[in-house]
């Protein structure tokens, strides 16, 4: 007579038959985030060519970002780690975002001589939040609920996301005025506000922060 283990002997047959299906479903849900297509950009890579429509109807492309510091954030409002990170990005946006009053160019001098640097690159940052597989209605509702004012582009697919990565949100890309990615932050580990702020300041031209730039401008001969 065939012997059964004490465990199998106490588990109803329908549960034993259902177990492989449950395991398969769990494995599928665990690996759904990783799709074997798309890029895996690293620090030192250049921003890919892309164009998105923002919640105010305007369009932003890679060409619009070049020449200034940028902070691109991929998210999903249902992601717990994104829910922890987005408030930090909002704080940075409140402090460093490009305003409509800061357009045009300023000429300042560094060790190499005179350089014309756009305002966006002198302490102002272009923030761009892009959802991954989430519709505009869901993002709009979440933004309103939390009082966020950061510009966002709701993307119902992974098309834009896959130009940057293959898995995981949140993802934060901080790039310099040449469109070179200087730092990348993901959910492992989640960045702190101080870490994100330091990364932004490090990406600014000539190693300046906004206060240093204003002082240097004031010291320029009229």
C-alpha positions as CSV (number, residue, x, y, z in Angstrom):
1,X,0.0,0.0,0.0
2,X,1.3,3.4,-0.9
3,X,2.1,5.6,2.0
4,X,1.1,9.3,2.1
5,X,2.8,12.0,4.1
6,X,0.9,13.2,7.2
7,X,0.5,16.6,5.5
8,X,-1.0,15.4,2.3
9,X,-3.3,13.1,4.2
10,X,-4.8,16.0,6.1
11,X,-5.3,18.3,3.1
12,X,-8.5,18.0,1.1
13,X,-8.0,16.8,-2.4
14,X,-9.5,19.9,-4.0
15,X,-7.0,22.1,-2.2
16,X,-4.1,20.0,-3.4
17,X,-5.4,20.2,-6.9
18,X,-5.8,24.0,-6.6
19,X,-2.4,24.6,-5.1
20,X,-0.4,24.6,-8.4
21,X,-2.8,27.2,-9.8
22,X,-2.4,29.5,-6.8
23,X,1.4,29.2,-7.0
24,X,1.4,30.1,-10.7
25,X,-0.8,33.1,-10.1
26,X,1.4,34.3,-7.3
27,X,4.5,33.9,-9.4
28,X,2.9,35.8,-12.2
29,X,1.9,38.7,-10.0
30,X,5.4,38.8,-8.5
31,X,7.2,39.0,-11.9
32,X,4.7,41.1,-13.7
33,X,6.7,44.2,-12.9
34,X,9.7,42.9,-14.8
35,X,9.0,42.8,-18.5
36,X,12.0,41.7,-20.7
37,X,11.9,44.7,-23.0
38,X,13.0,48.3,-22.8
39,X,16.2,50.0,-21.7
40,X,18.0,49.9,-18.4
41,X,19.6,53.4,-18.3
42,X,22.4,54.0,-15.9
43,X,24.1,57.1,-14.5
44,X,26.3,58.5,-17.3
45,X,23.8,57.7,-20.0
46,X,22.0,60.4,-21.9
47,X,18.2,60.9,-21.7
48,X,16.4,59.1,-24.5
49,X,14.3,60.9,-27.1
50,X,10.7,61.2,-25.9
51,X,7.7,63.5,-25.9
52,X,4.7,63.6,-23.5
53,X,1.6,65.7,-23.0
54,X,1.2,67.2,-19.6
55,X,-1.9,67.6,-17.5
56,X,-2.2,71.3,-18.6
57,X,-2.2,70.3,-22.2
58,X,1.3,71.4,-23.0
59,X,3.9,69.1,-24.6
60,X,7.4,68.4,-23.2
61,X,10.1,66.6,-25.1
62,X,13.8,65.8,-24.6
63,X,14.7,68.9,-26.5
64,X,12.8,71.1,-24.1
65,X,14.6,69.6,-21.1
66,X,18.1,69.9,-22.5
67,X,20.0,73.0,-21.3
68,X,18.6,72.7,-17.8
69,X,18.5,70.4,-14.8
70,X,15.7,67.9,-14.9
71,X,14.1,65.6,-12.5
72,X,12.0,62.9,-14.1
73,X,9.9,60.7,-11.9
74,X,8.1,57.5,-12.9
75,X,5.3,56.4,-10.6
76,X,2.0,54.7,-10.0
77,X,-0.3,56.1,-7.4
78,X,-1.2,52.6,-6.1
79,X,2.4,51.9,-5.4
80,X,3.2,52.2,-1.6
81,X,6.8,53.3,-2.3
82,X,5.6,55.9,-4.7
83,X,3.2,57.2,-2.1
84,X,6.2,57.7,0.2
85,X,8.4,59.3,-2.5
86,X,6.0,61.7,-4.2
87,X,5.7,64.1,-1.2
88,X,9.5,64.5,-1.2
89,X,9.4,65.3,-4.9
90,X,6.7,67.9,-4.2
91,X,8.9,69.5,-1.6
92,X,11.7,69.7,-4.1
93,X,9.3,71.1,-6.7
94,X,8.2,73.8,-4.3
95,X,11.8,74.8,-3.8
96,X,13.5,74.4,-7.1
97,X,10.9,74.3,-9.9
98,X,11.1,76.4,-13.0
99,X,8.7,79.3,-12.9
100,X,7.4,81.3,-15.7
101,X,9.2,84.3,-14.4
102,X,12.6,82.6,-14.9
103,X,12.9,82.5,-18.7
104,X,15.7,83.7,-20.9
105,X,19.5,83.5,-20.5
106,X,22.0,85.0,-18.1
107,X,25.7,85.4,-18.8
108,X,28.1,84.6,-16.0
109,X,31.8,83.9,-15.8
110,X,33.5,80.8,-14.5
111,X,37.1,79.8,-14.4
112,X,37.1,79.2,-18.2
113,X,35.7,82.6,-19.0
114,X,32.3,83.8,-20.0
115,X,29.4,81.4,-20.3
116,X,25.8,81.9,-21.3
117,X,23.7,79.7,-19.1
118,X,19.9,79.4,-19.2
119,X,18.0,80.3,-16.0
120,X,16.7,76.8,-15.9
121,X,20.3,75.6,-15.4
122,X,21.1,78.1,-12.6
123,X,19.2,76.7,-9.7
124,X,15.9,76.0,-11.4
125,X,14.8,72.5,-12.2
126,X,12.4,71.0,-14.7
127,X,10.2,68.5,-12.9
128,X,8.3,65.9,-14.9
129,X,6.2,63.1,-13.3
130,X,5.2,60.3,-15.6
131,X,2.8,57.6,-14.6
132,X,3.3,54.0,-15.6
133,X,0.2,52.2,-16.8
134,X,-2.2,54.6,-15.1
135,X,-5.0,56.7,-16.6
136,X,-5.4,60.4,-16.3
137,X,-8.5,60.3,-14.1
138,X,-6.7,58.2,-11.5
139,X,-3.7,60.5,-11.4
140,X,-5.8,63.6,-11.3
141,X,-7.8,62.4,-8.4
142,X,-4.7,61.4,-6.4
143,X,-3.0,64.7,-7.2
144,X,-6.1,66.6,-6.0
145,X,-6.4,64.5,-2.9
146,X,-2.9,65.2,-1.8
147,X,-2.6,68.8,-3.0
148,X,0.2,68.1,-5.5
149,X,1.1,70.8,-8.0
150,X,3.8,69.0,-9.9
151,X,3.2,68.7,-13.6
152,X,2.4,65.1,-14.7
153,X,1.8,63.1,-17.8
154,X,-0.6,60.2,-17.4
155,X,0.6,57.2,-19.5
156,X,-1.7,54.2,-19.8
157,X,1.1,52.1,-21.3
158,X,4.8,51.4,-20.7
159,X,6.0,53.0,-23.9
160,X,7.7,56.0,-22.3
161,X,8.7,54.0,-19.2
162,X,10.5,51.4,-21.3
163,X,12.7,54.0,-22.8
164,X,14.3,54.3,-19.4
165,X,13.8,51.0,-17.5
166,X,12.3,47.5,-17.5
167,X,11.0,47.3,-14.0
168,X,10.3,49.0,-10.6
169,X,8.6,52.2,-9.6
170,X,9.3,54.8,-8.3
171,X,12.2,55.7,-10.5
172,X,13.8,59.1,-10.3
173,X,16.3,60.4,-12.9
174,X,18.2,63.6,-12.3
175,X,20.1,64.9,-15.3
176,X,22.4,67.8,-16.0
177,X,22.3,70.6,-18.6
178,X,23.7,68.3,-21.3
179,X,21.0,65.7,-20.7
180,X,23.4,63.3,-19.0
181,X,21.8,61.3,-16.2
182,X,23.7,62.1,-13.0
183,X,21.8,60.0,-10.5
184,X,19.0,57.4,-10.5
185,X,16.9,56.5,-7.5
186,X,14.5,53.5,-7.2
187,X,12.7,51.7,-4.5
188,X,15.8,49.9,-3.3
189,X,16.6,51.9,-1.3
190,X,14.1,54.8,-1.3
191,X,15.8,58.2,-1.4
192,X,15.5,60.7,1.4
193,X,14.7,64.3,0.8
194,X,18.3,65.3,1.6
195,X,19.7,62.8,-0.8
196,X,17.5,64.0,-3.6
197,X,18.3,67.6,-2.9
198,X,22.0,66.9,-2.8
199,X,21.7,65.1,-6.2
200,X,20.0,68.2,-7.7
201,X,22.6,70.6,-6.4
202,X,25.4,68.4,-7.6
203,X,23.9,68.4,-11.1
204,X,23.9,72.2,-11.3
205,X,26.5,74.0,-13.5
206,X,29.8,75.0,-11.9
207,X,28.7,73.2,-8.7
208,X,26.5,76.1,-7.7
209,X,23.3,76.2,-5.7
210,X,20.7,78.9,-6.3
211,X,22.0,81.2,-3.6
212,X,25.6,81.0,-4.9
213,X,24.3,81.8,-8.4
214,X,22.5,84.9,-7.2
215,X,25.6,86.1,-5.4
216,X,27.7,85.5,-8.5
217,X,25.3,87.4,-10.7
218,X,25.3,90.4,-8.2
219,X,29.1,90.4,-8.4
220,X,29.1,90.8,-12.2
221,X,30.2,94.2,-13.5
222,X,27.2,96.2,-14.8
